């Protein structure tokens, strides 16, 4: 059977009012007695965003693919006539935002995935994701990027690479602000299915047509590797020209193992380019 192929073009216009919200009392299953970090400041204002989305999908299954391509490109153009920039952002991180009613910026995101079966019970999945600022004025704080954390660099802490080292204003203290302009990520994983061959109420030999009342499918053993980096665009220390990518030697990378049972997965990952502790992640869906 040939996989289904689909090509979609979507255009969306959105008008947002982005402003600060009152502090809430969050709750979590684990570490509920620990203080939560404050929310990062944003650049307040009304934003009108025009989004174009193109998707090419040949996966044989949308929820649990074993073969096919998934290619997606998303373009965004946003404008604001009343933006109020957050103070305390040094020019080493971001050039000043115009407040004369002409504020506008564009972003582009590319997501390419390939799913390939390599044996009756094994498959290899690959993904490359890249995106961020491509033109116009500097990005607002709430649209900036970072890498690190459970998805996709599970071997690193939350926003390990966030381009925020030069921000010392007390208003940003402890917020772990994402301040990068662009990000690039590569993911690879091998999935080998572990068959349990267990069922309840299976059919008797004389009733071969009957189905078992309950069957338990085995999990996937996942061997994974991730790499990526986030950076600032421009000239000067710690920045890259708009037509350049970070050198591979500067990328973050990790290796790991996991058990994925229909999307519910437990993973362990270790950073290989920085001194990070072994990290465990519980997921409620596939990595990609």
C-alpha positions in Angstrom: 0.0 0.0 0.0 1.4 3.4 -1.0 1.5 6.0 1.8 -0.9 8.9 1.7 0.5 12.1 0.4 -0.9 15.5 1.3 0.2 19.0 0.5 -1.4 21.9 2.5 -1.2 25.7 2.2 -2.6 27.7 5.1 -2.7 31.4 5.7 -3.7 32.9 9.0 -4.1 36.4 10.3 -4.0 36.9 14.0 -4.3 40.0 16.3 -2.9 39.6 19.7 -2.7 41.7 22.8 0.3 40.6 24.6 0.8 42.0 28.1 1.9 40.8 31.5 -0.4 38.7 33.6 -0.8 38.5 37.3 1.2 36.0 39.2 -0.5 32.7 39.8 0.0 29.9 42.4 1.3 27.0 40.2 1.0 23.4 41.2 3.0 20.4 40.2 3.1 16.7 41.0 6.7 16.7 42.0 8.7 19.4 43.9 5.6 21.3 44.7 7.2 22.8 47.8 9.9 24.6 45.7 9.6 28.2 44.5 8.8 28.7 40.9 10.9 31.1 38.7 9.2 34.3 37.8 7.8 34.8 34.3 10.2 36.7 32.0 9.2 40.3 31.1 7.7 40.9 27.6 7.5 43.8 25.2 3.9 44.9 25.7 1.6 46.0 22.9 -0.9 44.9 20.3 0.6 42.7 17.5 -1.0 41.8 14.2 0.6 38.6 12.8 0.2 37.1 9.3 1.2 33.5 9.1 1.7 31.2 6.0 2.1 27.5 6.5 3.1 24.8 3.9 3.0 21.1 4.8 4.0 18.1 2.8 3.2 14.8 4.6 3.6 11.2 3.3 3.7 9.4 6.7 1.9 6.2 6.9 0.5 7.0 10.3 0.1 10.5 11.8 0.4 9.4 15.5 3.0 6.6 15.2 4.7 6.7 11.8 7.1 4.1 10.6 7.7 5.4 7.1 7.4 8.6 5.1 8.3 12.2 5.0 7.0 15.2 7.0 8.1 18.6 5.7 6.8 21.9 7.1 7.6 25.6 6.5 6.0 28.4 8.5 6.5 32.1 7.8 5.4 34.8 10.2 5.2 38.6 9.8 4.2 40.6 12.8 3.6 44.3 13.3 2.8 46.7 16.2 1.9 50.3 16.3 2.0 50.7 20.1 4.8 48.4 21.3 6.3 49.3 24.7 9.8 47.8 24.8 11.0 46.3 28.1 13.8 48.3 29.6 17.1 46.7 30.8 17.9 44.8 27.6 21.5 45.6 26.6 22.4 46.4 23.0 24.7 43.4 23.1 21.6 41.3 23.1 19.1 43.4 21.1 19.2 46.7 19.2 16.6 49.3 20.2 13.0 48.7 19.1 11.3 51.6 17.2 8.4 53.1 19.1 7.1 55.4 16.3 4.4 52.9 15.1 6.6 51.2 12.5 7.7 48.2 14.5 7.7 45.0 12.3 9.7 41.8 12.1 9.6 38.4 10.3 10.4 34.8 11.4 10.7 31.6 9.4 10.7 28.0 10.7 11.6 24.8 8.8 10.8 21.3 10.2 12.0 18.3 8.1 11.5 14.7 9.3 12.1 11.3 7.8 10.8 7.9 9.1 12.4 4.7 7.7 11.8 1.1 8.6 15.1 -0.8 8.6 13.9 -4.2 9.9 10.6 -5.9 10.8 10.9 -4.5 14.3 13.2 -1.5 13.9 13.1 1.9 12.4 15.2 5.0 12.2 13.7 8.5 12.6 15.6 11.7 11.6 14.7 15.3 12.1 16.2 18.7 11.3 14.6 21.9 12.7 15.7 25.4 12.1 14.2 28.9 12.4 14.0 32.3 13.9 14.5 35.9 12.8 14.9 36.5 9.1 14.2 40.3 8.6 12.9 43.5 9.9 13.3 45.0 13.4 14.7 43.0 16.4 12.4 40.3 17.8 10.4 41.0 20.9 11.3 39.2 24.1 8.3 36.9 23.9 9.3 35.7 20.4 12.9 34.9 21.1 14.4 31.4 21.2 16.7 29.0 23.2 17.8 25.4 23.4 18.0 23.0 26.3 15.5 21.1 28.3 13.3 18.0 27.9 12.5 18.8 24.3 14.6 18.5 22.3 18.0 18.5 24.1 17.1 16.3 27.0 20.6 16.0 28.3 20.7 19.7 29.2 18.9 22.0 31.6 16.1 24.3 30.8 17.2 27.0 28.3 20.9 26.0 28.7 21.7 28.1 25.7 19.6 31.2 25.9 21.8 34.2 24.8 20.9 35.9 28.1 24.3 36.1 29.8 24.7 39.9 29.2 21.3 40.7 30.8 22.0 41.8 34.4 19.0 44.0 35.0 17.2 42.9 38.3 13.9 42.8 36.4 15.2 39.6 34.6 16.6 38.0 37.7 15.9 34.2 37.8 13.5 34.3 34.8 15.8 32.3 32.5 14.8 34.5 29.6 15.1 33.0 26.0 16.9 35.8 24.1 18.4 34.2 21.0 17.5 35.2 17.4 17.8 31.8 15.7 18.0 28.1 16.5 19.0 24.9 14.7 18.5 21.4 15.9 19.1 17.8 14.6 17.6 14.7 16.2 18.1 11.0 15.4 16.7 7.9 17.0 16.5 4.2 16.5 13.4 2.5 17.7 13.3 -1.3 18.2 10.0 -2.9 19.1 10.0 -5.3 22.0 7.1 -7.8 21.5 5.5 -9.2 24.6 3.1 -11.7 22.9 0.7 -11.6 25.8 -3.1 -11.6 25.7 -6.2 -12.4 27.8 -9.1 -14.4 26.6 -7.4 -15.6 23.4 -9.3 -17.8 21.0 -9.3 -21.6 21.4 -7.9 -23.8 18.6 -11.4 -24.7 17.5 -12.4 -21.0 17.2 -9.6 -19.5 15.2 -11.8 -16.6 14.1 -12.3 -15.2 17.6 -10.2 -12.4 18.8 -8.6 -12.0 22.2 -10.5 -9.7 24.6 -7.4 -7.9 25.6 -3.9 -7.8 24.2 -0.8 -6.0 25.5 1.6 -4.6 22.9 5.2 -4.3 23.7 7.1 -1.0 24.1 9.8 0.5 21.9 13.4 0.6 23.0 14.7 4.0 21.8 18.4 4.9 21.3 18.7 8.7 20.7 21.1 11.5 19.8 20.5 15.2 19.6 22.5 18.2 18.7 21.8 21.9 18.2 22.5 25.5 19.1 20.9 28.9 19.4 22.5 32.2 18.7 22.3 36.0 18.1 22.4 37.4 14.6 24.5 40.5 13.7 28.0 41.8 14.1 30.0 42.0 17.3 31.2 39.5 20.0 29.0 36.5 20.4 27.0 37.1 17.2 26.9 35.5 13.7 26.3 37.1 10.4 22.8 36.5 9.0 24.2 34.2 6.3 26.2 31.9 8.7 25.5 29.0 11.0 27.3 28.1 14.2 30.3 25.8 13.7 29.7 22.2 14.6 32.3 22.5 17.4 30.0 24.9 19.2 26.9 22.8 19.1 25.4 21.1 22.2 24.9 17.4 21.9 23.5 14.5 24.0 23.0 10.8 23.9 20.4 8.7 25.6 18.1 5.7 25.9 14.4 5.4 26.5 11.4 3.1 26.7 8.4 4.4 24.8 5.0 2.6 25.3 2.5 4.0 22.8 3.8 7.6 23.4 4.3 7.3 27.2 8.0 7.2 27.5 10.8 7.3 30.1 14.1 8.6 28.9 17.6 9.1 30.3 20.1 11.4 28.5 23.6 12.6 29.1 25.2 15.8 27.7 28.4 15.1 25.8 29.7 18.6 25.2 29.2 20.1 28.7 29.4 19.1 32.3 25.8 18.3 33.0 24.3 15.6 35.3 22.4 12.6 34.0 18.9 13.7 33.3 15.6 11.7 33.3 12.5 12.7 31.3 9.0 11.4 31.4 7.0 12.1 28.2 3.4 11.7 27.3 4.0 11.6 23.5 6.7 10.6 21.0 9.8 12.8 20.7 8.9 13.7 17.1 
